[in-house]
């Protein structure tokens, strides 16, 4: 099977999976013992809001059921939901009072941006330490790295996030709480207009900054992409002139975004690197005992070339296969991380929607998360097929 045939086959397999996710999500949302109509009206469910043509009173609860389509049979509700979904209408959020598509569009880039950079920290760190740990098996470095790997995997991510805030976050003036590194780094301020040199303790941007929602380059999408590390480079000079002086250039705007991402990305990245370290160490140790590695050494090749060029290439194959799970783990860990660092990403949106039984948003977040999982696993399948051509023959 050729590579393009392999990719086409995987793309076709995504369709029934997404259909299954849609059916499962819709079914679960209607099976749980909760009433979205009652949750929206609260104590005012019995208040009369209108009258029928016959003069019968219509309560707020009855009006909510009619508006949400809950009086229709379940099959009719599902048919209408799928029809609207295919037309790009994800429904209306009762919590945010906005279309669900807009809520997800605003939240998804925040989580994806944080998760992507967390993986940029996790993979180099985990793979590098895994290689060193395998090469120095049963030595002091190996014991220490395995200890930290188990610690990173075991420690609660919300606790680790608060530890990073304690150690490396700049003191918040209104709270008086901040990092212990403030007095140690006054000579190298990372954050403008602060006495310390630590990272911001919360938020996606400086509190004094209202991030531009317009004023981008003419060829750029209106309103930006939501990925502020990218958007910051396409804000026009005219718009930058309206911002505070410390954000008056594309570089300063980018720097502010990057500094606010540093701690949450480090939290997710370091936590994920522990499992990658263990996988890489175990995979490389197995490969180092293969015959072709001994043959390479017998030919007189340097140990560096034997390990990096010959052994690591094959040892990385299992690591590539867990990339999709790593993306899922980063998105899952983002739920708590976003709460600790006050990022309004998909995690916080999902939690708030669950609290208020906002089913359209819950289903929208579930669908977009499933799509991210499937696309990431598709990329993994393609990479795996490129690395190991035998996969395409299965």
DRENNU-287630 format. One line per 10 residues: number of its first residue (from 1); for each residue x, y, z of C-alpha. Coordinates in nm, 4 decimals, decimal comma. Example, Ala and Ser with C-alpha at 12.3 -4.5 7.8 and 13.67 -1.06 7.14 Angstrom:
BEGIN
1	1,2300/-0,4500/0,7800  1,3670/-0,1060/0,7140 .
This chain:
BEGIN
1	0,0000/0,0000/0,0000  0,1413/0,3394/-0,1009  0,1640/0,6239/0,1461  -0,1148/0,8333/-0,0106  -0,3454/0,5297/-0,0071  -0,2602/0,4736/0,3576  -0,3448/0,8384/0,4428  -0,6723/0,8258/0,2462  -0,7753/0,5103/0,4275  -0,7068/0,6678/0,7659 .
11	-0,9055/0,9796/0,6706  -1,2066/0,7708/0,5729  -1,1899/0,5892/0,9062  -1,2280/0,9226/1,0879  -1,5846/0,9633/0,9615  -1,7473/0,6678/1,1458  -1,5480/0,7523/1,4584  -1,6808/1,1108/1,4643  -2,0326/0,9801/1,4023  -1,9915/0,7428/1,6962 .
21	-1,8623/1,0234/1,9197  -2,1612/1,2397/1,8241  -2,4116/0,9647/1,9002  -2,2415/0,8708/2,2278  -2,2124/1,2294/2,3494  -2,5744/1,3099/2,2642  -2,6976/0,9911/2,4338  -2,5011/1,0474/2,7549  -2,6155/1,4096/2,7776  -2,9781/1,2891/2,7757 .
31	-2,9260/0,9947/3,0111  -2,7752/1,1785/3,3051  -3,0274/1,2672/3,5803  -3,0279/1,6421/3,5194  -3,2731/1,8926/3,3745  -3,1127/2,1726/3,1723  -3,4423/2,3626/3,1536  -3,4732/2,3666/3,5336  -3,1074/2,4601/3,5764  -3,1508/2,7689/3,3595 .
41	-3,4534/2,9115/3,5392  -3,3487/2,8108/3,8919  -3,5854/2,9444/4,1590  -3,7967/3,1204/3,8958  -3,9146/2,8068/3,7143  -4,2721/2,8609/3,8343  -4,2911/3,2241/3,7237  -4,5414/3,2847/3,4453  -4,3678/3,4435/3,1467  -4,6378/3,4182/2,8791 .
51	-4,9817/3,2793/2,7941  -5,1030/3,0433/2,5240  -5,3687/3,1389/2,2701  -5,6222/2,9705/2,4967  -5,5131/3,1840/2,7893  -5,3239/2,9072/2,9728  -5,0139/3,0310/3,1611  -4,6666/2,9371/3,0383  -4,4062/2,9106/3,3120  -4,0364/2,9860/3,2697 .
61	-3,9661/2,6134/3,2978  -4,2109/2,5249/3,0185  -4,0710/2,8045/2,8022  -3,7189/2,6718/2,8512  -3,8228/2,3192/2,7548  -3,9873/2,4508/2,4391  -3,6874/2,6683/2,3496  -3,4414/2,3827/2,4036  -3,6552/2,1385/2,2046  -3,6947/1,9064/2,5027 .
71	-4,0626/1,8417/2,4278  -3,9715/1,6634/2,1046  -3,8993/1,2872/2,0923  -3,5342/1,1954/2,1453  -3,4922/1,0779/1,7847  -3,6286/1,4091/1,6572  -3,3940/1,6012/1,8871  -3,0953/1,4039/1,7568  -3,1988/1,4518/1,3943  -3,2336/1,8269/1,4445 .
81	-2,9009/1,8422/1,6292  -2,7127/1,6618/1,3510  -2,8848/1,8709/1,0825  -2,7872/2,1952/1,2540  -2,4382/2,0618/1,3216  -2,3800/1,9897/0,9533  -2,4973/2,3420/0,8737  -2,2397/2,4877/1,1133  -2,4915/2,5659/1,3873  -2,3653/2,4131/1,7128 .
91	-2,6464/2,5608/1,9171  -2,6730/2,8475/2,1635  -2,4973/2,8578/2,4995  -2,7275/2,9340/2,7902  -2,4270/3,0130/3,0112  -2,2354/3,2471/2,7823  -2,5406/3,3649/2,5819  -2,3438/3,3209/2,2618  -2,3340/3,0642/1,9810  -2,1449/2,7529/2,0887 .
101	-1,9225/2,7756/1,7813  -1,8011/3,1197/1,8959  -1,7387/2,9964/2,2512  -1,5314/2,7022/2,1260  -1,3544/2,9208/1,8690  -1,2359/3,1536/2,1461  -1,1390/2,8789/2,3918  -0,9759/2,6173/2,1674  -0,6731/2,8268/2,0533  -0,5852/2,9023/2,4162 .
111	-0,5714/2,5349/2,5122  -0,4017/2,4282/2,1881  -0,1362/2,6989/2,2128  -0,0548/2,6008/2,5697  -0,0591/2,2267/2,4940  0,1593/2,2641/2,1835  0,4334/2,4504/2,3671  0,4057/2,2110/2,6597  0,4890/1,9267/2,4188  0,7832/2,1298/2,2841 .
121	0,9168/2,1201/2,6388  0,8156/1,7624/2,7195  0,9550/1,5792/2,4177  1,3094/1,7250/2,4017  1,3419/1,7041/2,7797  1,1994/1,3528/2,8171  1,3823/1,2053/2,5161  1,7185/1,3636/2,6055  1,7047/1,2490/2,9663  1,5823/0,9058/2,8547 .
131	1,8818/0,8643/2,6227  2,1282/0,9722/2,8913  1,9590/0,7475/3,1462  1,9792/0,4439/2,9158  2,3423/0,5075/2,8204  2,4364/0,5433/3,1879  2,2236/0,2545/3,3097  2,2399/0,1819/3,6846  2,4663/0,4792/3,7494  2,3894/0,7771/3,9714 .
141	2,2415/0,9826/3,6864  2,0122/0,6934/3,5938  1,8832/0,6570/3,9497  1,8228/1,0318/3,9871  1,6479/1,0660/3,6506  1,4208/0,7682/3,7222  1,3338/0,9169/4,0601  1,2316/1,2466/3,9025  1,0449/1,0649/3,6237  0,8311/0,8822/3,8784 .
151	0,7868/1,2041/4,0748  0,6702/1,4014/3,7710  0,4226/1,1293/3,6782  0,2899/1,0892/4,0326  0,2651/1,4477/4,1569  -0,0780/1,6146/4,1186  -0,0516/1,8677/3,8397  -0,2444/2,1365/4,0313  0,0029/2,1063/4,3199  0,2979/2,1280/4,0828 .
161	0,1442/2,4370/3,9218  0,1168/2,6116/4,2584  0,4770/2,5173/4,3414  0,5937/2,6794/4,0173  0,3930/2,9892/4,1065  0,5528/2,9997/4,4505  0,9046/2,9623/4,3146  0,9012/3,1502/3,9859  0,6000/3,3833/3,9689  0,6264/3,7582/4,0101 .
171	0,4512/3,8945/4,3154  0,0998/4,0186/4,2393  0,0739/4,3758/4,3792  -0,2931/4,3436/4,4804  -0,2445/4,0141/4,6644  0,1048/4,0440/4,8038  0,1649/3,6823/4,7058  0,4444/3,5945/4,4685  0,7533/3,3967/4,3895  1,0482/3,3652/4,6233 .
181	1,2765/3,4382/4,3279  1,1706/3,8057/4,3248  1,4494/3,9301/4,5527  1,7027/3,7086/4,3715  1,6402/3,8389/4,0219  1,5955/4,2127/4,0559  1,9003/4,2574/3,8353  1,7318/4,0784/3,5415  1,3669/4,1842/3,5142  1,1842/3,9561/3,2699 .
191	0,8591/4,1426/3,3174  0,8582/4,5187/3,2453  0,7701/4,7598/3,5254  0,8304/4,5072/3,8014  1,1029/4,4942/4,0619  1,1477/4,1208/4,0294  1,2621/3,9093/3,7396  1,0100/3,6282/3,7655  0,7244/3,5189/3,5423  0,3605/3,6402/3,5576 .
201	0,1574/3,4526/3,8172  -0,1706/3,4285/3,6230  -0,3576/3,5415/3,3130  -0,2872/3,5231/2,9429  -0,1725/3,8861/2,9251  -0,0731/4,1739/3,1475  -0,3776/4,3073/3,3389  -0,3198/4,6541/3,1906  -0,3413/4,5199/2,8352  -0,6600/4,4752/2,6374 .
211	-0,5347/4,2465/2,3624  -0,6277/4,3741/2,0142  -0,9342/4,2118/1,8624  -0,8895/4,4005/1,5364  -0,6254/4,6061/1,3582  -0,4417/4,3158/1,1988  -0,2641/4,3201/0,8623  -0,4936/4,3349/0,5595  -0,4053/3,9822/0,4444  -0,4604/3,8366/0,7931 .
221	-0,7904/3,6816/0,9168  -1,0241/3,9408/1,0661  -1,0116/3,9169/1,4447  -0,6937/3,7086/1,4350  -0,6553/3,3357/1,4750  -0,6751/3,3233/1,8549  -0,3132/3,2025/1,8748  -0,1666/3,5177/2,0234  0,1949/3,4178/1,9759  0,1223/3,4309/1,6027 .
231	-0,1301/3,7159/1,6051  0,1102/3,9464/1,7902  0,3376/3,9713/1,4841  0,0552/4,0860/1,2545  -0,0897/4,3710/1,4618  -0,0522/4,6924/1,2597  0,1615/4,9846/1,3760  -0,1477/5,2023/1,3984  -0,3127/4,9634/1,6421  0,0077/4,9190/1,8428 .
241	0,0222/5,2973/1,8895  -0,3039/5,2801/2,0874  -0,1608/5,0299/2,3371  0,0469/5,1142/2,6472  0,4101/5,1941/2,5701  0,5377/4,8641/2,7117  0,3348/4,6805/2,4443  0,4025/4,9287/2,1648  0,5746/4,6875/1,9269  0,5122/4,3412/1,7881 .
251	0,8138/4,2085/1,9750  0,6921/4,3408/2,3112  0,3423/4,2057/2,2485  0,4897/3,8656/2,1634  0,7141/3,8774/2,4701  0,4196/3,9459/2,7017  0,2280/3,6473/2,5612  0,5320/3,4214/2,5842  0,6055/3,5148/2,9451  0,2479/3,4409/3,0497 .
261	0,2671/3,1021/2,8766  0,5994/3,0094/3,0397  0,4791/2,8703/3,3735  0,1655/2,6809/3,2572  0,3573/2,5295/2,9641  0,6461/2,4345/3,1912  0,3987/2,2750/3,4331  0,2389/2,0601/3,1625  0,5662/1,9925/2,9821  0,7666/1,8799/3,2834 .
271	0,4780/1,6661/3,4087  0,4556/1,4936/3,0679  0,8307/1,4475/3,0329  0,8415/1,1911/3,3143  0,6516/0,9241/3,1220  0,8454/1,0037/2,8022  1,1715/0,9579/2,9893  1,0680/0,6118/3,1051  0,9433/0,5080/2,7594  1,2608/0,6311/2,5899 .
281	1,4891/0,4652/2,8422  1,3135/0,1276/2,8154  1,2994/0,1415/2,4343  1,6648/0,2389/2,3964  1,7848/-0,0246/2,6427  1,6073/-0,2887/2,4357  1,7577/-0,1615/2,1097  2,1109/-0,1367/2,2492  2,1167/-0,5151/2,2897  2,0264/-0,5817/1,9249 .
291	2,2761/-0,7510/1,6929  2,3049/-0,4579/1,4523  2,4164/-0,2303/1,7373  2,6912/-0,4741/1,8333  2,7905/-0,4941/1,4673  2,8124/-0,1146/1,4452  3,0399/-0,1091/1,7476  3,2526/-0,3894/1,6013  3,3073/-0,1790/1,2887  3,4737/0,0830/1,5065 .
301	3,2019/0,3502/1,4973  3,2061/0,6050/1,7764  2,9706/0,5455/2,0670  2,7907/0,8709/1,9872  2,7180/0,7595/1,6308  2,6125/0,4125/1,7444  2,3640/0,5489/1,9974  2,2284/0,8555/1,8192  2,2309/0,7454/1,4540  2,1691/0,3715/1,4743 .
311	2,0025/0,2960/1,8081  1,7896/0,6071/1,8688  1,6304/0,5982/1,5241  1,4671/0,2645/1,6008  1,4105/0,3438/1,9677  1,2069/0,6494/1,8721  0,9431/0,4439/1,6876  0,7451/0,3602/2,0060  0,7818/0,7229/2,1197  0,6158/0,8463/1,8013 .
321	0,3197/0,6162/1,8626  0,2431/0,7780/2,1990  0,2485/1,1309/2,0549  -0,1296/1,1225/2,0118  -0,1773/1,0185/2,3744  0,0634/1,2934/2,4823  -0,1495/1,5542/2,3065  -0,4561/1,4137/2,4794  -0,2773/1,4144/2,8136  -0,1704/1,7763/2,7657 .
331	-0,5273/1,8814/2,6845  -0,6584/1,6835/2,9831  -0,4014/1,8356/3,2164  -0,4911/2,1791/3,0830  -0,8246/2,1630/3,2686  -0,6544/2,2078/3,6062  -0,3662/2,4173/3,4739  -0,6030/2,6681/3,3151  -0,7863/2,7027/3,6442  -0,4671/2,7642/3,8424 .
341	-0,3267/3,0167/3,5925  -0,6632/3,1793/3,5019  -0,6635/3,0829/3,1343  -1,0120/3,0759/2,9786  -0,9464/2,7733/2,7585  -1,1532/2,4651/2,6830  -1,0906/2,3205/3,0284  -1,2492/2,6085/3,2179  -1,5271/2,6400/2,9598  -1,6095/2,2695/2,9997 .
351	-1,6102/2,2855/3,3809  -1,8358/2,5914/3,3869  -2,0718/2,4358/3,1315  -2,0967/2,1171/3,3372  -2,1785/2,3178/3,6492  -2,4662/2,4961/3,4722  -2,5771/2,1954/3,2615  -2,5021/2,3837/2,9396  -2,5276/2,0741/2,7176  -2,4678/2,2435/2,3801 .
361	-2,1297/2,3724/2,5012  -2,0424/2,0392/2,6645  -2,1144/1,8580/2,3397  -1,9268/2,1200/2,1370  -1,6161/2,0906/2,3550  -1,6398/1,7098/2,3414  -1,6623/1,7097/1,9625  -1,3706/1,9490/1,9122  -1,1604/1,7525/2,1630  -1,2418/1,4289/1,9816 .
371	-1,1483/1,5895/1,6505  -0,8127/1,7015/1,7948  -0,7482/1,3497/1,9253  -0,8320/1,1943/1,5891  -0,6242/1,4394/1,3871  -0,3268/1,4008/1,6195  -0,3486/1,0235/1,5904  -0,3743/1,0598/1,2128  -0,0480/1,2552/1,2163  0,1041/0,9842/1,4346 .
381	-0,0109/0,7145/1,1901  0,1450/0,9030/0,8986  0,4735/0,9556/1,0834  0,4757/0,5926/1,1894  0,4179/0,4809/0,8302  0,7054/0,7023/0,7135  0,9428/0,5742/0,9813  0,8427/0,2091/0,9493  0,7261/0,1193/0,5931  0,6055/-0,2196/0,7195 .
391	0,3031/-0,0443/0,8720  0,1696/0,0415/0,5264  0,1624/-0,3275/0,4339  -0,0695/-0,4275/0,7188 .
